[in-house]
Amino acid sequence: MFKKLRLLIIYIRILKKNREILKQQHGINIDWVWRMYKTYVIPQEEIRNVKEYGFSYVNTLIQKELAKIDKTFLHMGLSEYVGLMDAVNISEREIGLAFRFKFLNTAKLFSKFVWSILMIIGGGIGFYYGNFIGLGIGLISIFVIYLITRLFVKK
């Protein structure tokens, strides 16, 4: 587990250092849990071929784009840490590509971390007051924290 966390720290440092390069060269955005997103737009001149050959041609176009991105990842030292998480059809011409850290699901890791910190704060409030009002405040704050994490952190 410590090895994975050490690799995660290295991954985050590389992303912080190269955020602008990824945005400029490939249009890759990075969210708060260090996942990377890109919208691939099928070129207008390829639309006819896509309609004629179907999904296999789109897959070929995506593989070419992923090869370009992987070259950049390789140059940065990211290729051993990053995996393709998802490819989603957004519209007729747009495909969403998502990349993430291979070894851990950072969204779950950060949500558990935030949840734990907020639980400690809520429990501390209840412990500090040491009576039923403090207990009630602590339980209500824990419930609010639970609702907030469920609304804003998607699995």
C-alpha positions as CSV (number, residue, x, y, z in Angstrom):
1,M,0.0,0.0,0.0
2,F,2.8,2.4,0.8
3,K,4.4,1.7,-2.5
4,K,1.2,2.7,-4.3
5,L,0.9,5.9,-2.2
6,R,4.6,6.7,-3.1
7,L,3.8,6.2,-6.8
8,L,0.7,8.4,-6.4
9,I,2.8,11.2,-5.0
10,I,5.2,10.9,-7.9
11,Y,2.2,10.9,-10.3
12,I,0.8,14.0,-8.8
13,R,4.1,15.8,-8.9
14,I,4.5,15.0,-12.6
15,L,1.0,16.2,-13.3
16,K,1.5,19.5,-11.4
17,K,4.7,20.1,-13.3
18,N,3.2,19.4,-16.7
19,R,-0.4,20.6,-16.4
20,E,0.0,23.4,-18.9
21,I,1.8,21.3,-21.4
22,L,-0.9,18.7,-21.4
23,K,-3.6,21.4,-21.8
24,Q,-1.8,23.1,-24.7
25,Q,-0.6,20.0,-26.6
26,H,-3.6,17.7,-26.2
27,G,-6.4,19.7,-24.5
28,I,-6.3,17.5,-21.4
29,N,-7.9,18.8,-18.3
30,I,-7.0,17.6,-14.8
31,D,-9.7,17.5,-12.0
32,W,-9.2,17.8,-8.3
33,V,-8.7,14.1,-7.8
34,W,-6.0,14.0,-10.5
35,R,-8.0,12.3,-13.2
36,M,-7.4,13.6,-16.8
37,Y,-10.1,14.3,-19.3
38,K,-10.1,15.1,-23.0
39,T,-12.8,15.5,-25.6
40,Y,-11.7,14.1,-29.0
41,V,-13.5,15.7,-31.9
42,I,-13.7,13.6,-35.1
43,P,-12.3,15.8,-37.9
44,Q,-14.9,17.0,-40.4
45,E,-13.1,15.2,-43.3
46,E,-13.4,11.9,-41.5
47,I,-17.1,12.0,-40.9
48,R,-17.9,10.3,-44.3
49,N,-15.4,7.5,-43.5
50,V,-16.9,7.0,-40.0
51,K,-20.4,6.7,-41.5
52,E,-19.2,4.2,-44.1
53,Y,-16.9,2.0,-41.9
54,G,-18.6,2.5,-38.5
55,F,-17.2,1.8,-35.1
56,S,-14.0,0.1,-36.2
57,Y,-12.9,3.3,-38.0
58,V,-13.7,5.4,-35.0
59,N,-11.7,3.0,-32.9
60,T,-8.7,3.5,-35.3
61,L,-9.0,7.3,-35.0
62,I,-9.1,7.1,-31.2
63,Q,-6.1,4.7,-31.1
64,K,-4.1,7.2,-33.2
65,E,-5.0,10.0,-30.8
66,L,-4.1,7.8,-27.8
67,A,-0.7,7.0,-29.5
68,K,0.0,10.8,-29.7
69,I,-1.0,11.3,-26.1
70,D,1.0,8.2,-25.0
71,K,4.1,9.7,-26.6
72,T,3.7,12.8,-24.5
73,F,3.1,10.7,-21.4
74,L,6.2,8.7,-22.2
75,H,8.3,11.8,-22.6
76,M,7.0,13.1,-19.2
77,G,7.5,9.8,-17.4
78,L,3.7,9.3,-16.9
79,S,3.1,6.3,-19.1
80,E,3.8,3.7,-16.4
81,Y,1.3,5.5,-14.0
82,V,-1.6,6.3,-16.3
83,G,-4.3,4.1,-17.7
84,L,-7.3,4.8,-19.9
85,M,-10.3,4.8,-17.6
86,D,-13.1,5.3,-20.1
87,A,-14.0,6.3,-23.6
88,V,-17.6,7.7,-23.9
89,N,-19.5,8.8,-26.9
90,I,-20.7,12.3,-26.2
91,S,-22.2,13.2,-29.5
92,E,-21.9,12.2,-33.2
93,R,-18.5,13.9,-33.5
94,E,-17.2,14.0,-29.9
95,I,-15.7,11.2,-27.8
96,G,-14.8,11.8,-24.2
97,L,-11.5,10.1,-23.0
98,A,-10.7,9.8,-19.4
99,F,-7.3,8.7,-17.9
100,R,-6.5,8.0,-14.3
101,F,-3.8,6.7,-12.0
102,K,-3.5,2.9,-12.6
103,F,-2.8,1.6,-9.2
104,L,-5.5,3.4,-7.0
105,N,-8.8,4.9,-7.6
106,T,-8.0,8.5,-6.5
107,A,-11.6,9.6,-6.4
108,K,-12.4,7.0,-3.8
109,L,-9.2,7.6,-1.9
110,F,-9.7,11.3,-1.7
111,S,-13.4,11.0,-0.8
112,K,-12.6,8.6,2.0
113,F,-9.9,11.0,3.2
114,V,-12.2,13.9,3.2
115,W,-15.0,11.9,4.8
116,S,-12.6,10.8,7.6
117,I,-11.4,14.3,8.3
118,L,-15.0,15.6,8.5
119,M,-16.1,12.8,10.7
120,I,-13.3,13.6,13.1
121,I,-14.4,17.3,13.1
122,G,-18.0,16.3,13.7
123,G,-17.1,13.9,16.4
124,G,-14.8,16.4,18.0
125,I,-17.7,18.9,18.2
126,G,-19.8,16.4,20.0
127,F,-17.0,15.4,22.3
128,Y,-16.1,18.9,23.1
129,Y,-19.6,19.9,24.3
130,G,-20.0,16.6,26.1
131,N,-23.8,16.9,26.4
132,F,-26.9,16.1,24.4
133,I,-26.7,19.4,22.5
134,G,-23.1,18.7,21.5
135,L,-24.0,15.1,20.5
136,G,-26.9,16.4,18.4
137,I,-24.6,18.9,16.7
138,G,-22.0,16.3,16.1
139,L,-24.5,13.8,14.6
140,I,-26.2,16.5,12.4
141,S,-22.8,17.6,11.1
142,I,-21.8,14.0,10.3
143,F,-25.1,13.6,8.4
144,V,-24.5,16.9,6.5
145,I,-21.0,15.8,5.7
146,Y,-22.3,12.4,4.5
147,L,-24.8,14.2,2.2
148,I,-22.2,16.5,0.8
149,T,-19.8,13.7,0.0
150,R,-22.5,11.7,-1.7
151,L,-23.6,14.7,-3.9
152,F,-20.2,15.9,-5.0
153,V,-18.0,12.8,-5.1
154,K,-19.0,10.5,-7.9
155,K,-17.8,6.9,-8.0
